[in-house]
C-alpha cells in the first residue's frame, strides 16, 4: 500500500508540473516553447538571425505604445536610422518621418524597395509586437545582412511612419488618413523593379497567403525563394482578400508590390498583440526567404 501511495503522489506531482508548464508556455522538447511555434519549419539555410530579430521586437515592445508622432515613436526612429545603412529621415506631413537606408547595388539604377511600418495604432496599451515591430525587426536585420554582400539591385529599406490612421479616425477613412509615410515614399521610387512590404510576419504558427492586390508574378518568385530556403509551407498557395496597406501607394505608382501579412491574426489592434505572440522561428523563416529572394530581383 505504501508503494501504491508513493506512485499516486508522484503522478499528482507530475500532473501539476505538466499543467504549470502548459500554462506558462514552457513545455519541454518543443521549439520556441510550444507546438504552434514548432509548426513553422526550420530553414535549410542559416544566414538570417531570427534570435536577433526577436530581440529587436522585444526592445520595441519595451518602449510601450508608439503611435506616429509620439516621443516613443521618434526615439525608435533614431534607433532605426542608426541601424540602417546610410540611414536618413524623409519628411512626412504632420511632423512625421520615414527612415530610409540604402545599399548600392552593382547596377545603381536598378532599385528594389523593402518596407515596414514602425508606428503602432493609437490605442491605449497597444504595443504592436506583430503589427509594427515584427516587420521593422526583419527590415533592419535584412539590411545588416545584405550590407555584407554586393547585390545586383540597389536596395532601399524604408521604415514607414504614419501607416496607422490617427486616433479617432473612422475605419472607412483609413485609406485617406492612413498610409502617410508610404504615400510620400512611393512617388520617389516609382521606377523601382519591385516593392516587398513586411507587416504581420512574426506570429507563432505563421502562414502567409498571397494578399489579393499583391503582384502575382513577384509573389511567385517569393514562394520559390521560400521553397529553396526550406520554408515553403509558410507561404501556401491560397489567396486572402485585398488589404489596404503600405504596398498600395506603390502599386498605384506602377511598382510591382507584395504584402507579407497574415490578416487572420487574432490580436489585430488588440492588447494581446504582445511579445507572447511572437516566435523567432517565424521571423527567421521570413528573413531567410527574403535573403533568398532579394539577390534574384
C-alpha positions as CSV (number, residue, x, y, z in Angstrom):
1,X,0.0,0.0,0.0
2,X,2.8,2.4,0.8
3,X,4.4,1.8,-2.7
4,X,1.0,2.5,-4.3
5,X,0.6,5.7,-2.3
6,X,4.0,6.9,-3.4
7,X,3.2,6.2,-7.0
8,X,-0.1,8.1,-6.8
9,X,1.7,11.1,-5.2
10,X,4.3,11.1,-7.9
11,X,1.6,11.1,-10.6
12,X,-0.2,14.0,-8.9
13,X,3.1,16.0,-8.7
14,X,4.0,15.3,-12.3
15,X,0.4,16.2,-13.5
16,X,0.6,19.5,-11.6
17,X,4.0,20.2,-13.1
18,X,2.7,19.5,-16.6
19,X,-0.3,21.8,-16.1
20,X,2.1,24.6,-14.9
21,X,4.3,24.1,-18.0
22,X,1.4,24.3,-20.4
23,X,0.0,27.4,-18.6
24,X,3.3,29.2,-18.9
25,X,4.2,28.1,-22.5
26,X,7.2,26.2,-21.2
27,X,6.6,22.7,-22.5
28,X,9.9,20.9,-22.9
29,X,11.0,19.3,-26.2
30,X,9.1,21.8,-28.4
31,X,10.7,24.6,-30.4
32,X,10.1,28.1,-29.1
33,X,8.2,26.6,-26.1
34,X,5.0,25.4,-27.8
35,X,3.7,23.3,-30.7
36,X,2.2,26.3,-32.5
37,X,5.6,27.9,-32.9
38,X,7.1,24.5,-33.9
39,X,4.6,24.3,-36.8
40,X,7.0,26.7,-38.7
41,X,9.8,24.7,-40.2
42,X,13.4,25.4,-39.6
43,X,15.1,26.8,-42.7
44,X,17.6,24.7,-44.6
45,X,20.0,27.6,-44.7
46,X,21.4,29.7,-41.9
47,X,22.1,33.3,-42.9
48,X,19.4,35.3,-41.1
49,X,19.5,35.7,-37.3
50,X,15.9,35.1,-36.1
51,X,17.0,35.5,-32.4
52,X,18.4,38.9,-33.1
53,X,15.2,39.9,-34.9
54,X,13.2,38.7,-31.8
55,X,15.4,40.8,-29.6
56,X,14.6,43.8,-31.7
57,X,10.9,43.1,-31.4
58,X,11.4,42.8,-27.6
59,X,13.2,46.2,-27.5
60,X,10.5,47.9,-29.5
61,X,7.7,46.4,-27.3
62,X,9.6,47.6,-24.2
63,X,9.1,51.2,-25.4
64,X,5.3,50.7,-25.0
65,X,2.8,52.2,-27.4
66,X,4.5,54.0,-30.3
67,X,1.8,56.0,-32.2
68,X,3.0,58.2,-35.0
69,X,4.5,61.5,-33.7
70,X,4.8,60.3,-30.1
71,X,8.0,60.6,-28.1
72,X,8.4,56.8,-28.2
73,X,8.0,56.7,-31.9
74,X,10.5,59.4,-32.5
75,X,13.0,57.7,-30.2
76,X,12.5,54.5,-32.2
77,X,13.1,56.3,-35.4
78,X,16.5,57.4,-34.2
79,X,17.4,53.8,-33.4
80,X,16.2,52.6,-36.9
81,X,18.2,55.4,-38.6
82,X,21.4,54.1,-36.8
83,X,20.6,50.5,-37.8
84,X,20.0,51.1,-41.5
85,X,23.0,51.6,-43.9
86,X,23.2,55.3,-44.8
87,X,20.1,55.9,-42.6
88,X,18.3,59.2,-43.1
89,X,15.0,60.8,-42.4
90,X,12.4,61.5,-45.0
91,X,9.8,64.2,-44.0
92,X,6.2,63.1,-43.9
93,X,3.3,65.7,-43.5
94,X,2.2,66.3,-39.9
95,X,5.7,66.3,-38.5
96,X,6.2,62.6,-39.1
97,X,9.2,61.0,-40.8
98,X,10.1,57.8,-42.7
99,X,13.5,56.3,-42.1
100,X,15.4,55.3,-45.3
101,X,18.5,53.2,-45.7
102,X,20.3,52.3,-49.0
103,X,22.7,49.6,-50.1
104,X,24.2,50.5,-53.5
105,X,24.0,47.6,-56.0
106,X,26.2,46.7,-58.9
107,X,23.5,48.4,-61.0
108,X,22.8,51.6,-59.1
109,X,19.8,52.4,-61.2
110,X,18.1,49.1,-60.6
111,X,16.1,49.6,-57.4
112,X,14.2,47.2,-55.1
113,X,12.3,48.6,-52.1
114,X,11.8,46.7,-48.9
115,X,9.4,48.4,-46.4
116,X,7.7,48.0,-43.0
117,X,5.9,50.5,-40.7
118,X,7.3,51.3,-37.3
119,X,4.3,53.2,-35.8
120,X,1.6,51.5,-33.7
121,X,-2.2,52.0,-33.7
122,X,-3.1,54.8,-31.3
123,X,-4.9,52.6,-28.8
124,X,-4.1,52.8,-25.1
125,X,-1.8,49.9,-24.1
126,X,-1.3,48.7,-27.6
127,X,2.3,47.7,-28.1
128,X,2.1,46.1,-31.6
129,X,4.5,43.3,-31.3
130,X,3.4,41.8,-34.6
131,X,1.7,44.8,-36.1
132,X,4.7,47.1,-36.5
133,X,7.6,45.6,-34.5
134,X,8.0,42.3,-36.4
135,X,8.3,43.9,-39.8
136,X,10.6,46.6,-38.5
137,X,12.8,44.0,-36.8
138,X,13.2,41.9,-40.0
139,X,13.8,45.1,-42.1
140,X,16.8,46.2,-40.0
141,X,18.3,42.7,-39.8
142,X,17.9,42.2,-43.6
143,X,19.7,45.5,-44.2
144,X,22.6,44.4,-42.0
145,X,22.9,41.0,-43.7
146,X,22.6,42.4,-47.2
147,X,25.2,45.1,-46.5
148,X,27.8,42.3,-46.3
149,X,27.0,41.4,-49.9
150,X,27.0,43.3,-53.2
151,X,23.6,42.7,-54.7
152,X,22.8,43.4,-58.3
153,X,20.0,45.8,-57.5
154,X,20.3,48.8,-55.2
155,X,18.2,48.0,-52.1
156,X,16.2,50.8,-50.5
157,X,14.9,50.0,-47.0
158,X,12.1,52.2,-45.8
159,X,10.6,52.2,-42.3
160,X,7.3,54.0,-42.8
161,X,5.8,56.4,-40.3
162,X,2.1,57.0,-40.0
163,X,0.8,53.8,-41.5
164,X,-1.9,53.7,-39.0
165,X,-4.6,56.4,-39.2
166,X,-4.8,58.9,-36.3
167,X,-6.8,58.2,-33.2
168,X,-10.5,58.8,-33.7
169,X,-10.4,58.4,-37.5
170,X,-13.2,56.1,-38.6
171,X,-12.1,52.8,-40.4
172,X,-13.7,53.9,-43.6
173,X,-11.3,56.8,-43.7
174,X,-8.2,54.7,-43.4
175,X,-7.0,55.0,-47.0
176,X,-7.5,58.8,-46.8
177,X,-5.9,59.4,-43.4
178,X,-3.5,56.4,-43.0
179,X,-0.6,55.2,-45.2
180,X,1.0,58.6,-44.7
181,X,4.6,57.5,-45.0
182,X,4.2,55.2,-48.0
183,X,2.2,58.0,-49.8
184,X,5.4,60.1,-49.6
185,X,7.9,57.3,-50.5
186,X,6.1,55.7,-53.4
187,X,6.4,58.6,-55.9
188,X,10.1,58.8,-55.2
189,X,10.6,55.2,-56.2
190,X,8.1,54.8,-59.0
191,X,10.9,53.4,-61.2
192,X,11.6,50.5,-58.7
193,X,11.6,47.0,-60.1
194,X,9.8,45.7,-57.0
195,X,8.5,46.5,-53.5
196,X,8.1,44.0,-50.7
197,X,6.2,45.0,-47.6
198,X,6.8,43.3,-44.3
199,X,3.8,43.7,-42.0
200,X,2.3,40.8,-39.8
201,X,5.3,38.5,-40.1
202,X,6.2,37.3,-36.6
203,X,3.4,35.4,-35.0
204,X,3.6,31.8,-33.9
205,X,2.5,29.2,-36.5
206,X,2.9,31.8,-39.3
207,X,1.2,31.2,-42.6
208,X,1.2,33.8,-45.4
209,X,-1.1,33.5,-48.3
210,X,-0.9,36.0,-51.2
211,X,-2.9,39.1,-50.5
212,X,-5.2,39.7,-53.4
213,X,-3.8,43.0,-54.5
214,X,-0.2,41.7,-54.4
215,X,1.6,41.2,-57.8
216,X,1.2,37.5,-58.7
217,X,4.5,37.2,-60.6
218,X,6.5,38.8,-57.7
219,X,4.6,36.6,-55.2
220,X,5.6,33.5,-57.3
221,X,9.2,34.5,-57.1
222,X,8.9,34.9,-53.3
223,X,7.3,31.4,-52.9
224,X,10.0,29.9,-55.0
225,X,12.6,31.6,-52.8
226,X,10.8,30.2,-49.7
227,X,10.9,26.7,-51.1
228,X,14.7,27.0,-51.8
229,X,15.2,28.2,-48.2
230,X,13.2,25.2,-46.9
231,X,10.2,27.1,-45.6
232,X,7.8,26.8,-48.5
233,X,5.0,25.7,-46.2
234,X,4.9,29.2,-44.6
235,X,3.7,30.5,-47.9
236,X,0.8,28.3,-49.0
237,X,-0.8,28.5,-52.4
238,X,-4.1,30.2,-51.3
239,X,-5.1,33.8,-51.6
240,X,-6.5,36.1,-48.9
241,X,-8.7,39.2,-49.6
242,X,-7.5,42.6,-50.6
243,X,-5.9,44.7,-47.8
244,X,-5.2,48.4,-47.8
245,X,-1.6,48.6,-46.7
246,X,1.7,50.4,-47.4
247,X,2.1,48.5,-50.7
248,X,-1.0,50.2,-52.2
249,X,0.7,53.6,-53.0
250,X,3.5,51.7,-54.7
251,X,1.0,49.6,-56.8
252,X,-0.7,52.9,-57.8
253,X,2.7,54.3,-58.8
254,X,3.1,51.3,-61.1
255,X,5.6,49.3,-59.0
256,X,5.1,45.5,-58.7
257,X,4.5,45.0,-55.0
258,X,3.6,42.4,-52.5
259,X,2.3,42.5,-48.9
260,X,3.5,39.9,-46.4
261,X,0.7,39.9,-43.9
262,X,-1.5,37.3,-42.0
263,X,-4.7,39.3,-41.7
264,X,-6.4,36.5,-39.9
265,X,-4.2,37.4,-36.9
266,X,-6.4,37.1,-33.8
267,X,-4.9,40.0,-32.0
268,X,-5.2,42.6,-34.7
269,X,-5.4,46.0,-32.9
270,X,-5.9,44.3,-29.6
271,X,-3.9,44.4,-26.4
272,X,-2.9,40.8,-26.8
273,X,-0.6,41.7,-29.7
274,X,2.3,41.4,-27.3
275,X,5.6,39.6,-27.1
276,X,4.0,36.3,-26.2
277,X,2.6,36.1,-29.7
278,X,6.0,36.3,-31.4
279,X,8.2,33.4,-32.5
280,X,11.9,33.6,-33.5
281,X,11.2,30.8,-35.9
282,X,8.6,32.8,-37.8
283,X,10.9,35.8,-38.0
284,X,13.7,33.5,-39.2
285,X,11.6,31.9,-41.9
286,X,10.6,35.3,-43.4
287,X,14.2,36.6,-43.1
288,X,15.7,33.6,-44.8
289,X,13.1,33.8,-47.6
290,X,13.9,37.5,-48.2
291,X,17.7,36.8,-48.2
292,X,17.0,34.2,-50.9
293,X,14.7,36.5,-52.9
294,X,16.5,39.8,-52.9
295,X,19.6,38.8,-54.9
296,X,17.3,37.5,-57.7
297,X,15.4,40.8,-58.3
